[in-house]
Amino acid sequence: MKISTKGRYALRMLLDLAEHQNCGFVALKDIAHRQNISKKYLEQIIPVFNRSDILKTNRGFQGGYKLAKTPDQYTVGEILRLTEGSLSPVACLEEEPNQCERSGECATLPVWQGLKRVICEYLDGITLQDILDQQRERYTNDYMI
């Protein structure tokens, strides 16, 4: 499994919004500038989140985007599933129930199921707030005299 640019940039965009949640609505151009991501690329990601009620939007002057919930209510797994589709390491695990004709006798299926479980548990266990806290801690402990 490889996370696409779309997934990585979406996570960075939402982290930026989480970091600036007390600033009201944030313009896409500001996120693009801070994250060094093309504004046009971010415009392609926005519709994915608009359909899922992850963001609130405001048009016009002082318009922009902000998170619909607090950062501790968004998991990395949730964000990546929206942008990537599935977190399955193999195609046969993308649908429930498994549609593969060999699933009943597949010797490697438990390996892939275990890997998917570990991936999902790990990514669903990390929130945007966790990442912000970790980043703040890293910068707090990174001082020079």
Summary of the structure (lengths in Angstrom):
residues: 145
radius of gyration: 18.1
end to end distance: 42.9
largest distance: 64.1
contacts: 369
relative contact order: 0.15
helix: 57%
strand: 8%
